[in-house]
């Protein structure tokens, strides 16, 4: 029995005991997609570039992380926000340098109206991936919900530099929540 002990012990080691590899450098790929979004002649082409950006962000550093990310996404899709948060929390613990883990956990916090927690995770996601348009626009929405209108507007404008086709762009229109403030009477 003793000679089988190491195999049994190894089988019981949690996945998280193994270190997450560093996320791949996506800067060049994302930069090309930002250029594609900015050069898009219409919303349809701009949305296609946006979809490609999400494909890049949603590539986890390894199979274990991908499994947890996918599980969290399924849980969110099923409105299991507690389970999704737990999954994304586990992802962040396993891969602390993977921006999308923080972005997804922030989205769950946002949906639960815990805007302060969402903002902390979005700040971390953007520290890891400054051109993450999804985190930029999510941060703008979070700041807006915290009543920090000027910061929200500036953040959304920064996101639109990277992708002018974001649906949130309409929040900057006249009369919209982040639109120009009218003159005082």
C-alpha positions in Angstrom: 0.0 0.0 0.0 2.8 2.4 0.8 4.2 2.4 -2.7 0.9 3.8 -4.1 0.7 6.6 -1.5 2.4 9.3 -3.7 0.0 8.7 -6.5 -2.9 9.0 -4.2 -1.5 12.1 -2.6 -0.8 13.7 -6.0 -4.4 12.9 -7.1 -5.7 14.9 -4.2 -3.6 18.0 -4.8 -5.9 20.8 -5.8 -5.5 22.3 -9.3 -4.6 25.6 -7.6 -1.5 24.0 -6.0 0.0 24.2 -9.5 1.0 27.7 -10.6 -0.9 29.5 -13.3 1.4 30.3 -16.2 1.8 34.0 -17.1 -0.9 35.2 -19.5 0.3 35.5 -23.0 1.4 38.9 -24.3 -1.7 40.0 -26.3 -0.6 43.6 -26.8 0.2 43.3 -30.5 -3.0 41.3 -31.3 -5.1 43.7 -29.3 -3.4 46.7 -30.9 -4.3 45.4 -34.3 -7.9 44.9 -33.3 -8.1 48.4 -31.9 -6.8 49.7 -35.3 -9.4 47.5 -37.0 -12.2 48.9 -34.8 -11.1 52.5 -35.5 -10.9 51.9 -39.2 -14.3 50.2 -39.4 -16.5 51.9 -41.9 -19.7 51.1 -40.0 -21.2 49.6 -36.8 -21.3 46.1 -38.2 -17.6 46.1 -39.0 -16.9 47.8 -35.6 -18.9 45.1 -33.8 -16.9 42.4 -35.6 -13.7 43.9 -34.3 -15.2 44.1 -30.8 -16.1 40.4 -31.0 -12.6 39.5 -31.9 -11.3 41.5 -28.9 -13.5 39.4 -26.6 -12.1 36.2 -28.1 -8.6 37.4 -27.2 -9.5 38.5 -23.6 -11.4 35.2 -23.0 -8.4 33.0 -23.7 -7.2 31.9 -20.3 -3.6 31.2 -19.6 -4.1 27.4 -19.4 -6.7 24.7 -19.6 -7.5 24.7 -15.9 -8.0 28.5 -15.9 -10.1 28.2 -19.1 -12.3 25.6 -17.4 -13.0 27.9 -14.4 -13.6 30.9 -16.7 -16.0 29.0 -18.9 -17.8 27.6 -15.8 -18.2 31.1 -14.4 -19.5 32.4 -17.7 -22.1 29.6 -17.8 -23.1 30.3 -14.2 -23.5 34.0 -15.0 -25.6 33.1 -18.1 -27.8 31.0 -15.8 -28.1 34.0 -13.3 -26.2 32.0 -10.7 -24.3 35.1 -9.6 -23.0 33.6 -6.4 -21.6 30.6 -8.2 -20.1 32.8 -10.9 -18.5 35.1 -8.4 -17.0 32.1 -6.6 -15.7 30.8 -9.9 -14.1 34.1 -10.9 -12.8 34.5 -7.4 -11.1 31.2 -7.7 -9.7 32.2 -11.2 -8.2 35.4 -9.7 -6.7 33.4 -6.9 -5.1 30.9 -9.4 -4.2 33.5 -12.1 -3.6 36.8 -10.4 -2.0 38.3 -13.5 -4.9 37.4 -15.8 -6.9 40.6 -16.3 -10.1 38.9 -17.5 -10.5 37.2 -14.2 -10.8 40.5 -12.5 -13.0 41.9 -15.3 -15.5 39.1 -15.0 -15.6 39.2 -11.2 -16.2 43.0 -11.5 -19.1 42.3 -13.9 -20.7 40.0 -11.3 -20.2 42.7 -8.6 -21.7 45.3 -10.9 -24.7 43.0 -11.6 -25.1 42.7 -7.8 -24.8 46.5 -7.5 -21.7 46.2 -5.4 -20.1 49.0 -7.4 -17.2 49.6 -5.0 -16.1 46.0 -5.4 -16.5 46.2 -9.1 -14.4 49.3 -9.3 -11.5 47.7 -7.4 -11.5 44.7 -9.8 -11.8 46.9 -12.8 -8.8 49.0 -11.6 -6.8 45.8 -11.2 -7.9 44.5 -14.7 -6.8 47.8 -16.2 -3.5 47.8 -14.4 -2.8 44.5 -16.0 -4.3 45.3 -19.4 -4.6 49.1 -19.9 -6.3 48.8 -23.3 -9.0 46.3 -22.2 -11.9 48.1 -23.7 -14.4 45.9 -21.9 -12.9 46.9 -18.5 -12.7 50.5 -19.6 -16.4 50.7 -20.5 -17.3 48.7 -17.4 -15.4 51.1 -15.3 -17.2 54.0 -16.9 -20.6 52.4 -16.1 -19.5 51.7 -12.6 -18.3 55.2 -12.0 -21.6 56.5 -13.4 -23.5 54.3 -10.9 -21.3 55.6 -8.1 -22.3 59.2 -9.1 -18.9 60.1 -10.3 -20.1 61.5 -13.6 -17.0 63.4 -14.7 -14.7 60.4 -14.1 -17.2 58.2 -15.9 -17.3 60.4 -18.9 -13.5 60.6 -19.1 -13.2 56.8 -18.8 -15.8 56.3 -21.5 -14.1 58.7 -23.8 -10.8 56.8 -23.3 -12.6 53.5 -24.1 -14.0 55.1 -27.3 -10.5 56.0 -28.4 -9.8 52.2 -28.5 -13.2 51.3 -29.9 -15.5 54.0 -31.2 -18.3 51.4 -31.8 -19.1 50.6 -28.2 -22.8 50.6 -27.5 -22.1 52.7 -24.4 -21.1 55.6 -26.7 -24.7 56.7 -26.7 -24.3 57.6 -23.0 -22.3 60.7 -24.2 -25.1 62.0 -26.4 -27.0 65.2 -25.6 -29.5 64.4 -22.8 -27.9 61.1 -22.0 -26.5 60.3 -18.5 -22.9 61.3 -19.5 -23.8 63.8 -22.1 -22.8 67.5 -22.1 -24.2 69.4 -19.2 -26.5 72.3 -20.3 -25.9 75.9 -19.4 -27.2 77.0 -16.1 -30.0 79.5 -16.2 
